[in-house]
Amino acid sequence: MKKGVKLVGLLAGLGALAFWRYKKATPEEKQKVHDFIDNAKENINKFGDELKTKAEDLKSQAETKFNEFKSQAETTAENLKEKAEEKIEEIKS
């Protein structure tokens, strides 16, 4: 058998065992499971929000740097154009 098939079979078996244990659990045990799942959801949402905030900050920083470099490039291009025009005028005269 391939590893993927074995892994799927193992996960299915674990899922079935977990489902059976949940069905046989007391209401208190079921509440613990619900609390655990709710806590995990909250942690995942917090982590996702943090990642989103960091990504937005990085995007903002990248845009700022891009605009700085763009401005520098435009200034340099204008300076070069002016120098080239001056040289052309010198050559003509």
Secondary structure per residue as TSV (DSSP state, phi and psi in degrees):
chain	resnum	aa	ss	phi	psi
A	1	M	-	360.0	153.0
A	2	K	-	-82.1	158.3
A	3	K	H	-61.7	-38.3
A	4	G	H	-61.6	-40.4
A	5	V	H	-68.0	-41.7
A	6	K	H	-63.4	-42.1
A	7	L	H	-64.4	-43.7
A	8	V	H	-62.9	-42.2
A	9	G	H	-62.8	-42.5
A	10	L	H	-63.1	-45.7
A	11	L	H	-63.9	-39.1
A	12	A	H	-64.5	-41.0
A	13	G	H	-64.1	-43.2
A	14	L	H	-64.6	-38.9
A	15	G	H	-63.6	-42.2
A	16	A	H	-64.9	-41.5
A	17	L	H	-63.0	-43.9
A	18	A	H	-63.5	-41.7
A	19	F	H	-63.3	-43.5
A	20	W	H	-63.1	-44.0
A	21	R	H	-64.6	-37.9
A	22	Y	H	-65.4	-42.5
A	23	K	H	-63.7	-33.2
A	24	K	H	-88.0	-5.4
A	25	A	S	-73.8	156.6
A	26	T	-	-76.7	162.4
A	27	P	H	-56.8	-35.2
A	28	E	H	-64.7	-42.9
A	29	E	H	-65.7	-39.2
A	30	K	H	-63.3	-38.9
A	31	Q	H	-64.8	-37.9
A	32	K	H	-61.2	-41.1
A	33	V	H	-63.8	-44.9
A	34	H	H	-61.7	-42.8
A	35	D	H	-62.7	-41.5
A	36	F	H	-62.3	-44.5
A	37	I	H	-65.7	-42.8
A	38	D	H	-62.2	-41.1
A	39	N	H	-63.3	-42.6
A	40	A	H	-62.9	-41.0
A	41	K	H	-61.5	-44.4
A	42	E	H	-60.8	-44.1
A	43	N	H	-63.7	-40.8
A	44	I	H	-65.3	-42.7
A	45	N	H	-63.3	-41.8
A	46	K	H	-61.6	-45.3
A	47	F	H	-61.7	-42.8
A	48	G	H	-63.2	-41.0
A	49	D	H	-64.6	-40.7
A	50	E	H	-63.1	-43.5
A	51	L	H	-62.4	-41.9
A	52	K	H	-62.9	-43.1
A	53	T	H	-63.1	-44.4
A	54	K	H	-63.3	-40.4
A	55	A	H	-64.6	-41.2
A	56	E	H	-64.9	-39.6
A	57	D	H	-63.1	-44.8
A	58	L	H	-63.1	-39.2
A	59	K	H	-62.4	-43.9
A	60	S	H	-62.6	-43.9
A	61	Q	H	-63.5	-40.9
A	62	A	H	-65.0	-41.7
A	63	E	H	-63.6	-40.2
A	64	T	H	-62.6	-47.4
A	65	K	H	-62.2	-41.5
A	66	F	H	-60.0	-46.0
A	67	N	H	-64.5	-36.8
A	68	E	H	-62.4	-48.7
A	69	F	H	-65.0	-37.7
A	70	K	H	-62.9	-44.1
A	71	S	H	-63.1	-43.3
A	72	Q	H	-62.4	-41.6
A	73	A	H	-65.2	-42.0
A	74	E	H	-64.4	-41.3
A	75	T	H	-63.3	-45.2
A	76	T	H	-62.4	-41.7
A	77	A	H	-63.7	-41.4
A	78	E	H	-64.3	-42.2
A	79	N	H	-62.1	-44.2
A	80	L	H	-63.7	-38.9
A	81	K	H	-63.8	-43.7
A	82	E	H	-63.4	-42.8
A	83	K	H	-63.5	-41.1
A	84	A	H	-63.6	-42.2
A	85	E	H	-64.5	-37.8
A	86	E	H	-63.8	-43.0
A	87	K	H	-62.8	-40.4
A	88	I	H	-63.1	-41.8
A	89	E	H	-64.7	-38.4
A	90	E	H	-63.1	-42.6
A	91	I	H	-65.9	-39.2
A	92	K	H	-66.7	-32.2
A	93	S	-	-95.0	360.0
